[in-house]
Amino acid sequence: MSSGTVNPNLLQSLEWRLVGPFRGGRVVAVAGHPTEKATFYFGGVGGGVWKTTDAGVYWENISDGYLNTSAVGALAVSESDPNVIYAGMGETSIRGNVSHGDGVYKSTDGGKTWKNVGLNDTRHISRVRIHPKNPDHVYVSALGHIWGTNEERGVFRSTDGGQTWEKVLYKSDKAGAIDLTMDPNNPRILVAAMWDAQRYPHQMRSGGDDSGIWRSTDGGDTWEDITRNPGLPKGVLGKIGVAISPAKSGRIWALVEAEDGALFRSDDGGDTWQNVSDNGDLRRRAWYYMHIYADPSDAETVWVLNLQCWKSIDGGKTFTAIPTPHGDNQDLWIDPQDSNRMIEGNDGGANVSLNGGNTWSSIYNQPTAQFYHAIADDRNPYRVYGSQQDNTSVAIPSRSTNGAITAQEWYQPGGGESGYIAIRPDNPNIVYGGAIGSGAGNGRLLRYNHETFEERVINVWPEFTGMGRGAEALKYRFQWTFPIELSPFDPNTLYVTSNHVHKTTDEGMSWE
């Protein structure tokens, strides 16, 4: 709507109301309060910062009105002063639909208010690490622009609570810091992972000469490149996750994307390394995951987040999958004083565990659904449609006969997590939904009939190539979220776009 066609005064009395769904969206940043055992935080890719004081039973947004961008890439609570919280903005998974940020925000009152404290051009921040004894001494690892080059990337340090920042580790304008770990027993020891990567419209580049592992033993004043130390891979490196063990001095974990990538461990502070696991499940879709966390009390226990959540209790030799409420696991915070207390973030939200991951809180109480598109039909009551990241498409009536709109009223009308939705204007029971869930580049398209509940696949090109195939295997290249549109002049004509424009006049039975 434009101001030229709609009188803005007509909209002043309108009030927003939440109609659902109440399931969470993608979460890549989590943290916990060091002493209040039921208090946790998460940062949503599409929802800002949220807080619970009852271990995940109820969540409250604490950043609305303060953040200029909604994608939180990193979150940290000061151990010495829990009122101090830092949020690094912009996620670092270089998807085609990646959400950028605008630097670092800081709260000094437990999240009641927030202030931007700089590094605005970092765009995508992977970690924030706070000195365990000094909340003003903070480090930020920033990936930088993912669609091109820029200078504001690498590892930054502030010793005055974010008033000023110093770039202490920088490799090049095409490589940024994707992970950063601090030794809590000696905060002057830092290990950073640099990632040489770039996103393009139909593809990405993960890996290059400037990827690697760097070590500092003087609080970031100087850094040593330990990428080629004995035991680590020799070729081109991609994304790397790093973790220092709080339970054993000198133990460092590195999860490395490379031709001979694996999970590596050093027991001498990074001087030498050994391959402890070449389990491919730990490195699946490396550009999207590669997250590793050391247990604070048991040196032999390590966690790796991927499509599944993996745990090893034998020093990385074997791993067991730990069930979580949703797949695509992105971040984990473990209480330094109690390994059973943790919060985990994934593509379905954030969930709390107080028993070491045996059980988790719900993700169906977080209105942070990351919707790509929304549309409404002409029925009475009208239905609102949307497509939610890493879930399904969803249709929700604008009102119900039960006095409230609950999960019983939600349903999937065809399509999937990323697609556009089109509704026939002459028959709102017929809905077309796009989806990429069948595999990037495939352009899945479905027709749904509300009256018969029939769902029919009407793909432009019927061949299914599956995920992980190269562009040469695809007849057409569809974006993650590709437009579909019904003609306003002829409801029988449907347009779909890949690297071409496609048209059907018989509801997808044939295409031209």
N, C-alpha and C positions, 0 to 999 in steps of 0.2 A: 504494500500500500504506500502511496506517496501523498505528501501533504497537498499536492495539487488536486487530488480527487477525493480525499477524506478530510473532513474537518477534525483536527486533533482534539478539539474540545469534546467530541463525542466519545472519545476513548478514556477520558480522565476518570470516569467513575467505574471503569472495568477493573475487576480484581481477579488475580490469578488464583487458581485452585489446583491442587495436585490430584490427578486422576489415576496415577500409576504409570508403569508398574513400579513396585517398591523393591525390585532387585537391583543389586549394585552394578556399577559400570567398572571399567578397567582401573585398577589401582596399582601404581608402581612405586609408591613411597609409603612406608609405615614406620611408626615409632611408639615407644611406651614411656610412661612416667616412671622415674627411677624408684620412687617410694610409695606412691599411691597405686596399689596393686591392681585396682580395677580401672585405671585410667590409661587409655590408649588413644593414638591419633592415626589418621590415614590421609593421604593426599590423592584425590581422584584426578584422572586425566581430564575429565570433563566436569569436575564438581568442586574444586577448591579443597580446603582443609576441614576435616571432620574430627569430632572428639566424642569419646564415650567415657562415662565415669562408672559404668556398671558392667564392664567386661564384654561389651558388644551387644547388650540387650537393646539399648537405645543409642542412637547417634545424633549429634547436633552439629550443624554447620557453624563454624566459628570464623569464617573468612569472608562471608558475603559483605560487599560494600567496601572492601579494602584491596582486593586483588584486581589488577587490570586484565589478567589472563587467568584461565581456570585450570590449566594443566600443571599439576605439581609433579616434578620429577624426582625430588629428594626432600627428605624431612629429617630433622634432628632435634632432640630435646636435650638441653644441658643437664648433665648428671649433678653438677655442683649447684646449679640454680635452675630448677625445673620450670620456673616462670619464663625462661628464655628459650624460645623455639625459633629455628630457622627453617624456611621453606625455599628450596631451589626450584625454579619454575622451568617447565618444558620437559617432556618425556624424551628419552634417548633411544627408543626402539625405532629404527629408521624405516618405518612403514610408509606406504604411500599416503596414508591418512594421519601422519604424525602431527601432534599438536605442540606448538612452540610456546615459549614463555618469555618473560621480561625481567630476568635477573633473580635477585634474592630478596625475600621478605623476612622481616624479623618481628617477633612479638616479645615483649618484656613483661607481659601480664598473663601468661598462661594461655594465650590465644584469643583474648578478648579484643585486642586491637593489633593491627599489623602496619608495618611501614616498609616501603621499598628501600633497600640499602645498597643498591647498585648492581653492577655487572649486567646491565640491561641487554647488552648485545651478545651475551653468551648463548641465548636462545634455548639451549637444551642442557640442563644440569643433571649430572648423574649421581653425585654424592655430596653431602655436607657432613663434615667431621668436626666435632667440637672437642677442645682440650678437656679432659675429665676434671680438671681442677680450676679452669678459668673459662667462663662463658664468653669472654670477649676474644678469645683466641680461637679462631675458626678457619677451616680450610674448605674450599669448594672445588670440585672437579667438574669441568664443563666441556661438553663435546663441541659446542659451537654450532655454526650454521651447518645443516646437513644437506642443503641443496646447492651449496657453493662454498667458497673459501671465505674466511674472515680471521682477524687477528685475536679477538677476545675469546680465547679458548685455552685449555690446559688446566693447570692447578693454580688456584689463587689463595692467598693468605691474608687474613686481617687480624691485627692484634688490638684493635680498638672497637670491637663489636660491630664491624661493618661500616664504620665511618669512612675508612680508606681501605683499599685493596692493593695488594702487590702480586703481580704474576710471578710465581716462583718456579714453574715448570712449563716450558713451551717447546714444542717440537717443530711444528710448521703450521701454515695457514690452512692445511687440509687434514690435520689430525688433531683430535681433542682427547681429553681425559674421560674414559668411560668408567673407571672405577678407582676408588681410593680407600685404603685401609690404614688404620693407625694402631700402634701397639699401646693398649691401655696401661700396660705396666711401665712403658717408657714412651711417652707421647712424642718424643723427638724422632722416633722411628716411623717412617711413612713408606708405603709402597703404592705406586700409582700405575695404572694400565692405560696406555695410549692407544687410540684406535684411528687408523687411517681409513676413512669410509666416506661415501657420498651417496646421496639418493638422487635418482633420475625418474622421469615420469613413468616408465615401464620397467625399470630395473634398478638395482643398487650395486654398489661396489663395496665389498667388505674385505679390507686387507690392503696392505701396501708397505712401502719401505719405512714409513714412520710409525707403524704399530710396534708396541713393545712394552717392557716392564722396567720401571725406574724405581730407585731406592734412595731414600734420604735418611741420614742418621743424625741430622742436626736441625730438625724441625722445619725442613724445607729450604734452608739457606743454600745448600748445594744438593745436587742429585747425581746419581751414578746409573748409567744404562747397564742393566744386568740381563738384557734380552737374550744375549748369546752365551750366557754362563753355562757351564757344563750340565748337560741333561735336558735342556730345553730344546724345542724344535729348531731346525736349521733354516727352513724355507720362509716363505712369506707368511706373516702372521695376520690374523684378523682380530676379532673381538676377544677380549681377555677379562676374566673375573679374578679378583685377588682377595685374599683374606688372611690376616695375621691371627694366629692362635693366641688368645689371652691366657690359655691354660699351660702353654709350654713355650718358654723363651726360645726364639730363633725359628719356630715353625711357621712357615708361610705356605699357603695353598694358592695354586694358579690353575684356572680352567682355561685352556688355550684352544682357539680356533686356528687350525693349520692343517696342511695335508697329512702330517703326522701328529695332529693335535690329540690331547688327552688331558686328564687331570694329573697335575704335577705337584710334588711336595718337596719343600726344602726344610731341612732341620738345622741349617747353619746360617739362617738369616738371609738366604738367597744366593749364597756363594755357589752352591751346587744343588742340583735337582734330580729327582727320580720320578719316572712315570709310575703312578700307583694305580691308574685305571684308564683303560682305553674304551670303556663302555660308551657306545655311541649314543645311548639314551640321555646321557648327561650333556651332550653337545648338539642335540637336534635343533635345527633352525638357529644356529649359533648367533646370527645377527639379532635375534629377538630375545634370547635368554642369556645364558652364560653368567648366572648369579650363584655365588658361593659364600657360605657363612660358617665360621668356626664356632663350635660350642664354647661358651666362656669358662666352663668348669671341667670338661673332659677333652683332653687333647686328641683323643682318638675319634671323636665324634665330629662329623662335618655334614653340612646340608648343602644340597645343590637343587636349585629351582629350574625347572624346565616345563615341558608340557605337564609332567607330573612333578610332585615334590619328592625328592630322594634324600635318604638319610643313611649314613655309614657310621658304624660304631667300631670299626676295626682299622681305622687309619686310612680309609678310602679304598680298601681292597674290594669290598663288596658293598652294594647299596640295596636298600629296601624302599619300595614306593610307599609313601605315607599319604593316605587319602585326604583330600581337602575338598571343601564344598564346591570348588570350581577348578577347572584346569587352567593352563597357561599361567604358571606361577611366576611372580615378578619381584617380590621383595619380602624380606623376613627380618624381624627384629626379635632378638632373644635377650631377656633380662640378664644383665651381667652378674646379678646376684642370685638368680633363680632360673635355671635352664628350662624348667617346666612352664614358665610364663613367657608367652610369645604372641606376636601378631603377624599374620601373613597376608600379603596382598596378591591378587590375581586378576584375571580379566573379568571376573564376576563380582569383584568387590573386595572387602577386607574381612578377615575372620580371626577371632581371638581364641587362644587355647591356654588353659591353666594347668594342663596335664601333659605337656610335652608333645602335643600333636595327636593325642589319642582321640580327642573330641574337639570340635570347633563351634564357635558361635555362628549364627545365621548370617547369610548375605542377602536375605529377603527383608531387610529393614533399612536399606540405604537407597534413598531416591537420587542416585547418581548415575542412572542409566545414560550411557553415551549414545545418543541418538544421532543418526546421520540426516534423516529426513522425516518430516511429519506432514500429514495430509488428512483432511476430513471429508466424509461423504455427505450426501444430501438427505439421509434418512432422518427420521424423527423418533427417538433421540438420535442425533448424529453420532457416528463412530469416528474416533481419532485413531489414525494408523501411524506406525513408526517402525523403524528398523534399528535394533539395538546392537551395538558392538559386541561381538562374541556371544550373542544369545540368538534370539530369533526375531523375526518381525512380530509385531503385536498389534491387535485391534482392541480398543477399549471404548465402551459406550460412554457417552457424556453424562448419563445418569442411569440409575438402576431402580428396581422396585424394592430393594432391600434396605433402603435408607442410607446406604453407603456403597461406594464402588470398591469391591474387593477383588482378590485374585480369582474368584470364581467367575468373574465377568471377563477376564482377559483370555484371549485365544490367539493362535497363530493363523494369519490369513493367507499364507503362502509367502514365498520369498525367504529372505534370510537376513543375516546380521548387518549387511552393509548396503542393501539395495534401495533404489527408489521404488515407490509404489504408485500405481495409476489405477483409477477407479472409473468404470464406464459411467458417463453422466446420464445415460438413458436407462441404466440398470445397475444401481450401486451394489447389487449382490455379486457382480463380477469384478474381481480384483486381480491386477497383475502385479507381481512382485519380483524384483531382481535379487540376486544373491551371488556372493563370491564364495560361499562356504564350501562349494564343491571343488575349489582349488583356484588359486589366483590366475586370472587370465581366461577362465573358461566361460564366463558370462552366463551363469545359470538363470533361467527365467521360468516362472511358474504362473499358472492361471488358477485362481481359487473361486469356487462358487459357494456363496453363503447358504443357498437353499439346499443344495445336495451335499455340501461339505466335500465336494470333489476337488482334488488338487492334481493338476496336470502339468507335466514338464513340457515347455514349448521353446526350448533353447533355439537360438538362431542357427547354431551348428551343433548337431546331435552328438558328435564325438566327444567323449570324456577322456581327458588326458591325465587327470589326477595332479595332486600337488607335487612340487619338486621337479617338474619337467621344464626344460628350457623353452625359450620363446620360439625356437624353430619347430617345436611340436604343436604349436597352436596355429590354427587357420586364421583366427582373428584375435586381436589383443584388446581385452576389456579392462578398464580401470577397476580398482577395488570397488568403487561406487560409481556405476555407470548409469547415465540418464535413460529413462524410458518415459514416453509421452504419448498420450492419446490425442488424436487430431481434434481440435475444437469444432471442426466442420463435419467430420464423419467419425462417429464412435467406433466404427469397425476398423479404423486405420490406427495402427499402433507403430510408433517409431522407437527404435533401440539403437544405441550408439556404442560402437567399439572404436577401432581405428578407421571404421567406415560407418555410414548411416544405413540401418536396415529397416525394412518396412514389411508389415503384414496386413492384409485386409480380410483374413479369415481366422482371426483369433489364434494365430501362431501355427496353423496347420502347414503353412508354407511361407517362405520369406524371399524377399528380393532386396 
